């Protein structure tokens, strides 16, 4: 491991210095993600975890029940809840790139109320806000979520938020600043 931190407080391991299991975890992350962004730079240190987190993260990139805008609504809510600079900054940009109005993204990040004309996006916003704030899920919200998202969509929102809670907490613990580049790979 490098002696000087390269990604926030974390000192990344150059590939040639990784244990064989870490190299296998690194390759698995590259296969599922195509690159080693954000917390994956840290997860590679734990090869068993890397084998799981890569495919789980890849699930939320394509071919699942939420739109890109819906995903970014939930992700911006959870990463800003944990005050994690790196993923919040990245997903602020991603939310705007997905077509969410800048004022809406900024309201989400600030914890201010906002609303959406699309019923699915509104339910994602309400679910994510409720869950991120450890609030009771009212029967009316539950019913709207079942109608708008179905159980597959509901479990995708919940699991997406759990995944990004792990991402945010990892990057917050290692104090990774917004736009930290890490090692060249």
C-alpha positions in Angstrom: 0.0 0.0 0.0 1.3 3.5 -0.8 2.5 5.5 2.2 0.7 8.7 1.1 -3.0 8.9 0.7 -4.1 9.1 -2.9 -7.9 9.2 -2.6 -9.0 11.2 0.4 -7.4 9.5 3.5 -7.1 6.2 1.6 -3.8 5.1 0.1 -4.7 3.1 -3.0 -2.8 -0.1 -3.7 -0.9 -0.1 -7.1 -2.1 -3.2 -9.1 1.4 -4.8 -9.0 1.5 -4.5 -5.2 -2.0 -6.1 -4.7 -2.3 -9.6 -3.3 -3.6 -12.1 -5.9 -7.1 -12.0 -4.3 -7.1 -8.2 -4.5 -6.0 -8.4 -8.2 -9.0 -10.8 -8.8 -11.3 -8.4 -7.0 -9.9 -5.5 -9.1 -10.5 -7.4 -12.3 -14.0 -8.3 -11.3 -14.8 -4.6 -10.7 -13.3 -3.6 -14.0 -15.4 -6.3 -15.8 -18.6 -5.1 -14.2 -17.9 -1.4 -14.2 -15.4 -0.9 -17.0 -13.3 1.4 -14.7 -12.6 1.8 -11.0 -14.7 4.9 -9.9 -15.4 6.2 -6.4 -15.6 3.7 -3.6 -14.5 0.8 -5.9 -11.0 2.2 -5.4 -11.4 1.4 -1.7 -13.5 -1.8 -2.1 -10.7 -3.5 -4.0 -8.8 -3.7 -0.7 -11.5 -6.2 0.4 -11.6 -8.7 -2.5 -14.7 -10.6 -1.3 -16.6 -7.4 -1.0 -15.4 -6.2 -4.4 -16.8 -9.4 -6.0 -20.3 -8.5 -4.7 -20.3 -4.7 -5.0 -19.3 -4.6 -8.6 -22.3 -6.6 -9.9 -24.7 -4.8 -7.5 -23.5 -1.4 -8.7 -23.8 -2.6 -12.3 -27.4 -3.6 -11.7 -28.3 0.1 -11.1 -26.7 1.3 -14.3 -28.8 -0.3 -17.0 -31.8 -2.6 -17.6 -33.6 -2.2 -14.3 -36.9 -0.7 -13.3 -36.0 3.0 -12.6 -35.3 5.7 -15.1 -32.0 7.5 -15.0 -33.8 10.6 -13.5 -35.5 8.4 -10.9 -32.2 6.8 -10.0 -30.5 10.2 -9.6 -33.4 11.5 -7.4 -32.9 8.7 -4.9 -29.1 8.8 -5.1 -28.9 12.6 -4.6 -31.2 12.3 -1.6 -29.2 9.5 0.1 -25.6 10.8 -0.6 -26.5 14.3 0.6 -28.1 12.9 3.7 -24.7 11.3 4.6 -22.8 14.6 3.8 -20.5 12.7 1.5 -18.8 15.3 -0.8 -17.5 12.9 -3.6 -20.7 11.0 -4.5 -23.0 14.0 -3.9 -20.9 16.1 -6.3 -20.8 13.3 -8.9 -24.5 12.7 -8.7 -25.4 16.4 -8.7 -23.8 16.5 -12.1 -25.4 13.2 -13.1 -28.9 14.4 -12.0 -28.6 17.5 -14.1 -27.2 15.5 -17.1 -30.2 13.2 -16.8 -32.4 16.1 -17.4 -33.5 17.1 -13.8 -33.8 20.9 -13.6 -30.8 22.4 -11.8 -33.1 24.1 -9.2 -34.7 20.7 -8.4 -31.4 19.0 -8.0 -30.2 21.8 -5.7 -33.4 21.6 -3.6 -32.9 17.9 -3.2 -29.3 18.3 -2.1 -30.3 21.1 0.3 -33.1 19.0 1.8 -35.7 21.4 0.6 -39.1 20.4 -0.7 -39.6 19.9 -4.4 -42.0 18.1 -6.6 -42.2 16.3 -9.9 -44.9 16.2 -12.6 -44.0 12.6 -13.4 -45.9 10.4 -10.8 -43.1 7.7 -10.7 -40.4 10.4 -10.0 -42.7 11.9 -7.4 -43.1 8.6 -5.6 -39.3 7.9 -5.8 -38.7 11.3 -4.3 -41.2 10.8 -1.5 -40.0 7.2 -0.7 -36.3 8.3 -0.7 -37.0 11.3 1.4 -39.1 9.3 3.9 -36.6 6.5 4.2 -33.5 8.8 4.3 -35.0 10.7 7.2 -36.0 7.5 9.1 -39.6 8.3 8.9 -42.6 5.9 9.1 -43.9 5.0 5.6 -47.5 6.0 5.6 -50.1 3.7 4.0 -50.9 6.3 1.4 -47.3 6.5 0.2 -47.1 2.8 0.2 -50.2 2.5 -1.9 -48.9 5.2 -4.4 -45.6 3.4 -4.6 -47.2 0.1 -5.4 -49.3 1.7 -8.0 -46.5 3.8 -9.6 -43.5 1.4 -9.3 -44.8 -2.0 -8.4 -42.8 -4.2 -6.0 -39.9 -4.6 -8.4 -39.5 -0.8 -8.5 -40.0 -0.4 -4.8 -37.3 -2.9 -4.0 -35.0 -1.3 -6.6 -35.4 2.1 -4.9 -34.8 0.6 -1.4 -31.7 -1.4 -2.5 -30.3 1.5 -4.6 -30.5 3.6 -1.4 -28.8 0.9 0.6 -26.1 0.6 -1.9 -25.5 4.3 -2.1 -25.6 4.5 1.7 -22.6 2.2 1.7 -21.0 4.3 -1.1 -21.6 7.5 0.8 -20.4 6.2 4.2 -17.3 4.7 2.7 -16.3 7.9 0.9 -17.2 10.1 3.9 -15.2 7.9 6.3 -12.1 8.2 4.0 -12.9 11.9 3.6 -12.7 11.8 -0.1 -13.2 15.3 -1.5 -15.4 16.2 -4.5 -13.6 15.5 -7.8 -10.8 13.5 -6.1 -9.0 11.8 -9.0 -7.1 9.1 -7.2 -4.3 7.1 -8.8 -3.9 6.8 -12.6 -4.9 3.3 -13.6 
